[in-house]
């Protein structure tokens, strides 16, 4: 008798747990999918904003580098011009020719550095503009998503 009673209680417990299991509705699944999409876009948006901040912070340094390299290139070009002028007065002097050649090499090297620095600054500025555009696209995507309550709210 006790066995039947215990078995019937166990059967009742098992049946009641099966009957109380909640089915997840399609609405709940859609809400979860929307939350997942919002979190994904939000994560990407935050990463892009961090990258943008890093790039914007590097612009000042790169601008100074462009100014310094351009100034050094100008100084080297002036030195080259003086050396060439001195050489033109005494074209047969080998020491002056070697000095003029060295000054010309310095001017060329510094001009390349200045151009490279300007190119890096330009690329950074382009990257900033691209990131700003992507950030605004991500913000628009987030705004289009219906407001969905986040878990715990």
C-alpha positions as CSV (number, residue, x, y, z in Angstrom):
1,X,0.0,0.0,0.0
2,X,2.8,2.4,0.9
3,X,4.5,1.6,-2.4
4,X,1.4,2.5,-4.4
5,X,1.0,5.7,-2.4
6,X,4.6,6.7,-3.0
7,X,4.4,5.8,-6.7
8,X,1.2,7.8,-7.1
9,X,2.8,10.8,-5.4
10,X,5.9,10.5,-7.7
11,X,3.7,10.2,-10.8
12,X,1.7,13.2,-9.7
13,X,4.9,15.3,-9.2
14,X,6.3,14.3,-12.6
15,X,3.1,15.1,-14.3
16,X,2.7,18.4,-12.6
17,X,6.2,19.5,-13.6
18,X,5.5,18.6,-17.2
19,X,2.3,20.5,-17.1
20,X,3.9,23.6,-15.6
21,X,6.8,23.8,-18.1
22,X,6.4,27.1,-19.8
23,X,6.5,27.3,-23.6
24,X,8.6,30.2,-25.0
25,X,6.4,32.3,-27.2
26,X,7.4,33.7,-30.6
27,X,7.2,37.2,-29.1
28,X,9.7,36.3,-26.5
29,X,12.1,34.8,-29.1
30,X,11.7,37.9,-31.2
31,X,12.4,40.2,-28.3
32,X,15.5,38.2,-27.4
33,X,16.7,38.4,-31.0
34,X,16.2,42.2,-31.0
35,X,18.1,42.5,-27.8
36,X,20.9,40.4,-29.2
37,X,21.0,42.6,-32.3
38,X,21.0,45.8,-30.3
39,X,23.8,44.5,-28.1
40,X,25.8,43.5,-31.2
41,X,25.4,46.9,-32.8
42,X,26.0,48.7,-29.4
43,X,29.3,46.8,-29.0
44,X,30.4,47.6,-32.5
45,X,29.4,51.3,-31.9
46,X,31.5,51.5,-28.7
47,X,34.5,49.9,-30.4
48,X,34.3,52.4,-33.2
49,X,34.0,55.3,-30.8
50,X,37.1,54.1,-28.9
51,X,39.0,53.9,-32.2
52,X,37.8,57.4,-33.1
53,X,39.0,58.8,-29.8
54,X,42.4,57.2,-30.3
55,X,42.7,58.6,-33.9
56,X,41.5,62.1,-32.8
57,X,44.1,62.1,-30.1
58,X,46.9,61.2,-32.5
59,X,46.0,64.0,-35.0
60,X,47.8,66.7,-32.9
61,X,50.9,64.7,-32.7
62,X,50.9,64.0,-36.4
63,X,50.2,67.6,-37.2
64,X,53.3,68.6,-35.2
65,X,55.3,66.0,-37.0
66,X,54.2,67.3,-40.3
67,X,55.2,70.9,-39.3
68,X,58.6,69.7,-37.9
69,X,59.5,67.6,-40.9
70,X,58.4,70.4,-43.3
71,X,60.5,72.9,-41.5
72,X,63.5,70.5,-41.5
73,X,63.0,69.9,-45.2
74,X,63.0,73.6,-45.9
75,X,66.2,74.1,-43.9
76,X,67.8,71.2,-45.8
77,X,66.7,72.7,-49.1
78,X,68.1,76.1,-48.1
79,X,71.4,74.5,-47.1
80,X,71.5,72.6,-50.4
81,X,70.8,75.9,-52.3
82,X,73.7,77.6,-50.5
83,X,76.1,74.7,-51.1
84,X,75.1,74.7,-54.8
85,X,75.6,78.4,-55.1
86,X,79.1,78.2,-53.5
87,X,80.0,75.3,-55.8
88,X,78.9,77.3,-58.9
89,X,81.5,79.9,-58.0
90,X,84.2,77.3,-57.9
91,X,83.0,74.3,-60.0
92,X,86.3,72.5,-60.0
93,X,86.6,72.2,-56.2
94,X,86.0,68.5,-55.3
95,X,85.4,69.2,-51.6
96,X,82.7,71.7,-52.4
97,X,81.2,69.2,-54.9
98,X,81.1,66.5,-52.2
99,X,79.6,68.9,-49.7
100,X,76.9,70.0,-52.2
101,X,76.1,66.4,-53.0
102,X,75.7,65.6,-49.3
103,X,73.4,68.6,-48.8
104,X,71.3,67.5,-51.8
105,X,71.0,64.0,-50.3
106,X,69.9,65.5,-46.9
107,X,67.4,67.7,-48.7
108,X,66.0,64.7,-50.6
109,X,65.8,62.6,-47.4
110,X,64.0,65.3,-45.4
111,X,61.6,66.0,-48.2
112,X,60.6,62.3,-48.3
113,X,60.1,62.4,-44.5
114,X,57.9,65.5,-44.8
115,X,55.8,63.9,-47.5
116,X,55.5,60.7,-45.6
117,X,54.3,62.6,-42.5
118,X,51.8,64.5,-44.5
119,X,50.5,61.3,-46.0
120,X,50.1,59.7,-42.6
121,X,48.2,62.8,-41.3
122,X,45.9,62.7,-44.4
123,X,45.2,59.0,-43.9
124,X,44.4,59.5,-40.3
125,X,42.0,62.3,-41.1
126,X,40.3,60.1,-43.8
127,X,40.0,57.3,-41.2
128,X,38.4,59.7,-38.8
129,X,35.8,60.7,-41.4
130,X,35.1,57.1,-42.3
131,X,34.7,56.2,-38.6
132,X,32.3,59.1,-38.0
133,X,30.2,57.9,-40.9
134,X,30.1,54.3,-39.6
135,X,29.2,55.6,-36.1
136,X,26.3,57.6,-37.5
137,X,25.1,54.5,-39.5
138,X,25.3,52.3,-36.3
139,X,23.4,54.9,-34.3
140,X,20.7,55.1,-37.0
141,X,20.5,51.3,-36.9
142,X,20.0,51.4,-33.2
143,X,17.4,54.1,-33.4
144,X,15.4,52.0,-36.0
145,X,15.2,49.0,-33.6
146,X,12.1,49.0,-31.5
147,X,12.7,49.7,-27.9
148,X,13.0,46.4,-26.1
149,X,13.2,46.1,-22.3
150,X,16.6,44.7,-21.4
151,X,16.8,41.9,-18.9
152,X,16.8,43.1,-15.3
153,X,14.9,46.3,-16.1
